[in-house]
Amino acid sequence: MTLVTADPFTMWHPVASAHDVPYRHVCHAQLLGRELAVWRADDGYVNVWENRCLHRGVRLSIGSNDGTELRCQYHGWRYANRSAGCTYIPAHPADAPARTICNRTFPSVERYGLVWSGEDPVGEPPTVDVLEAGTPFGLRNLPVDAPVELVLQHLQTHRFLPSGSLGAESAEMKVEWPDDYSVALTATDGADRSSSSASGSASGAGVPGSASGASSTAVFFVQPVDSGRSVIRAVLAETPPAGEQMAVLRHHATGLNGLVARIEAEAARLPAPEPMVPVLQQVPLHLAEMPEAPSGRQAALRVQVRRKWETATGVAAFELAPLSGVLPTFQPGAHIDVHLPNGLVRQYSITNGPGETSYYRLGVKLEPDSTGGSVCLHEAVREGDVLAVSEPRNNFPLRRDSMRTILLAGGIGITPLLAMAQALDRMSLPFELHCFAQSAAHTAFSDVLDRLGSSVVRHLGLPPDETVAEIRRLVAAHDEFTHLYVCGPGPMLEAARREAAAAGWPDDHVHFEYFKNANEIHDSSTFEVALARSALTVTVGSGRTILEVLRENGVPLPSSCEQGACGTCVATVIEGEPDHQDVYLNDSDHEAGDRIMTCVSRALSDRLVLDL
């Protein structure tokens, strides 16, 4: 045997057996000195992550797997399937965690009953012809307190009997090397046992099969746990008959136990190697979404329309899957910018429920007064098309610390609230989702609503006055542990906010998202904007916006809707009096005057000082 020459950090290694990662379980593993948390989501995807919560470094392997997210047991931080992005921080329930709060992930592939991963693996896990052609059968995994090289050296001298000849006295062994970290051993019973069998020899009695010429191949993969520790993961090429499997497992377990004892005895006589010290990547822990650079409506992702269908009259649904890799994390209430083939940019809420992380699902209503966005998606975009989209933003986050949540959806306003309802339902938190629509045929995603059961109430065909009366009834009873979320047409949102205020709801318990800003924008004023952190003063003239002028002067600011509805371009006001013309901030925010939407709002004073 030659020494191990391949770089272990660029290779695929087994880190667990498939039976180590059942649903709703978390497996602790280790590879090249790094601790890993391995867990299977309800969609079958096997996650391999750095085994630490980004908050206080507590092991995630002692966390809880709810099938869609992994929850740290210490302070309850939650991380999403596939992306490992943080989806919720209980200590900051009103904030959407920034995308930078994302655990380190490692690739995973299931093959031969093993879960494969690596630090930075190249290509695919090893393909072993004899296992590809057979029906692999996993043997017992054995940890060994010895370095990989020593384990491999002893494995080439290992002996066992073919599965069909466990009563044989010996077998001829053939050794092959699929790669630097595995050994394939083939045992063949070459003895002529016909005479002893005919005479009733006891040597083969009580064991399955004693036919001469029987052959079995076992492949031994060695997992480098640390510089002085390994795990032998053995796989037989063929699955023994059901009645013989226990005998085969006992035979190999006995032989491997003896092998491990010999390896560890020799390792104990050798100098102890220095342990491997993994490099831990530091993550900036900004709790809320932070401005991106460069500024503007960035289309960082390319997605393919995997599916398009009509989910209600005049409403098209889209599933957008990544061209490669994993989609960025999103939380209930998040939206993405879709850059359309006709050059327009439009914002659409992600309707996915927990665990649906392999795609973004959108609902798009064909607007009768469309300016080109919904028409393009309905008529021009087809299944298989590739679209450019932004990473998710969430300016309408869901609190999960309420004793009761009321969701009011008007028409296509169901989209962000549908994601919220599914998250609350998954966590068994009490909620009511009230859907106001023209008719059952106009209710989008009815199949998802049906799965939410009695928590969903449909209000169909109500005229405006009855809609307002029903909203008044729903918000009449308020307590400090209830939160209200509203999304729908402007008149419905105004009615809900008005009725909630009349019923005594505090502003911070009423959350809303407008489709668009229907206010008439007055932009004839001229004023100065001073940037406190940039030592820059600019003049915003008539017909110009703060956002436009700042960008022209090299100040990066993110944006999305650019009409004062989404909250992406918000800035902090240090001095001056804003002229609020947005629909994102609530009345209390407007009165406080310490934030401004730079895309539409202006100044009532001659000068504004912003914290930029």
Phi, psi and omega in degrees: 000140174272159178291157177294121182247338182289149176286114184297337182282348177253007183254157171276138178226149172288136179241349179193162170268156181302325181285352175282345186236064173289169178298145177063032180226156174234129182256135174271126179225170178211140180213125177052041177084352183262132176279140183233147169251121183244125182210147181259128176276169182295339177275006178092349182290133179261117180268136173236112187234159165304133187273063178202139171285139183290348182282298183232011176077013179293144181297128176285344179292347174259009178279186181247135180256109180266010178095342180232331181220158174252128185249125176291138184281347186280295181240013170079013176300141183242141182233140188278145170308142177076301187275335184064017175285145179288129182253342183197137176236107185304327181288345179228065189293339182269358183251142171273120181302142179293155180294341179291341180275086187217125181290161178281131180247156177232148182295156179219141176219136174263126180205133178061031180077013180238153173261122183253144177204189179179165178297307178210064189290148180255139177071221183241162173302158184300140175257121182250116188304317184293329177282326177297323183276346185255202176235087189305142182226115184285136174262180181294136175273136185234121172286147182225128175276074181196153179290159184303315185302317180292321178297315180295322179299317180284328182298328182290347176257002182293146180232143173206171181257151177299149181302326181276358183220052181291348177268000181291155179280332182198172178212151175278138185247139175238133185247132174226161183236094177302321173201187185294341186244022178211153178229131175254121180245129177246122179256129180233128177276105182260000184284148175272105185251013185295321183291318181293325178293320182292327182272003177081031179302141182276352187297333180255004184288143174077007178235149181289128170064131174221025184289136179292152179082000178295146183219142176221140176244132175237135177253126183252108176267135182248120181268119179281092181292312180207183181296335181238015180221147182215168171228128175270120178242107187256141180225124173282146181288332182233139178281124178295158174305151186306320183287349183250356188295320181296320179295320179295316179299318179296318181300312182288324179297319180297314181294319181288327175300317177295320179298315181298320179299319180291320180296313183292328177296318178290320181298328182293338180273352182262156176300139180289129180286157176292134180294152176284140179243107182289154176271122179263126180279132179278140181241128176291125186261064171281128187283324182253166179300134181249156178302145180260159172228136359289170186277179174092191182273090185273132177256080187281344188243150171241125183231157179247140177287098182285328182207142175223132181206164177271117182262346176194169178301120179076009181236121176259139177252146182226136167252120182251116183253149181290146174292330177200158176073204186242141178289147177298156182294146173223159176237163178305132182100352183285157176225165174232154170272129176253120178270112190273158180300336180273008176094351180279159176236127181228154183254135179221138181285147175274126185262001186301150170268175179304138177088345179273072189254001182270359180200166169252130178251127182241156170234127185235119177273136176283106184281134180297330179254034183304138175264012175126345183285298183293326178298317180298315181292323181286320191255331186255326184277132183235164174301136182096342179292152177255131179239152173262129181225160176276169169289155183296144171237149180226100174253014180223056188287154179263127170280142179241023180248013181272146174287336181206140180232131176249125180246123179246116183243128175249114179059233182288354173296357176295336192300306179289328182287334176295319176297319179296315182299319180293322178294316179295320180296319181297326182268005179058037176263137185292134178205162172231129175248111180258116183256117176258120182213162181296321180197175177299324180292338180266006180269112183286147175056045180299328180296322178289320179298321180300324182288345180274355171066219188287353177287347180259131176236124180262131176244103190250136172069022181282135173290166185305317183294323178288328176297314179297319180297320179292320177297319179301318180294320184292328184259004185297318181264120182230143172221169187290352182254011181246139176237148183242132177236131184227135173212132181168197179298155183307312180300324179292318179295318179297319179295317181296316179295320180294315182291323178295319179295320179294330180274359176092015178290131173290152183303322185282003173255358180245116184243139185212158176218123179272150172294317183202168177266109181270000180292148174284124184271126177258114187234030183272351184282160174233136184203167179259148174234120177255136181258114188295327185263355184244355181054040183232136174236130182233160177251127177259111184270177179300135179081358178252159176249158176303317181302312182298313185293320179296318179296320179298335180260019172080018179261112184284129175224135176284159175205164178221278184285329181057033174221016174079025182246335190259335178089004185292322188265024183295145176225153180272133180262125178264319180220155177100170183244113180289150170255091187288126177229019181262173173240011182274312181285148179272180184300320179297321178297318180296319180293323180294323177068021182257005175220153181215142174271110190287350182278335183226329186282159185227208182233136170273336176268169180288343188211139172241141172246120183250149180276069181226000000 
